[in-house]
């Protein structure tokens, strides 16, 4: 079942300028794999080559940070909204 994935401004260029896209998968990992199939330029933007989340992005399923859930193995059912946010640093 497809879920909504909200993309930050910096990644929208890789998805035809769309702010929200649909992707399929039973886990967050599968959703991201589907996103890359649909939008190949997203490859490597959210997940590293070794399959981990990039440290400079934060990912939320609904309002829950996946770092405190099951990371990329977090289950999705289709009713969730996935938000990808770039990490903010500085001082």
Protein Blocks (a to p, Z undefined) as FASTA:
>chain_A
ZZdddddfklmmmnnopabdcdedfbfklmmmmmmmmmmmlgoklbcfkopacfkbccde
hjacfklmnmjmlccehlaccddddddedZZ
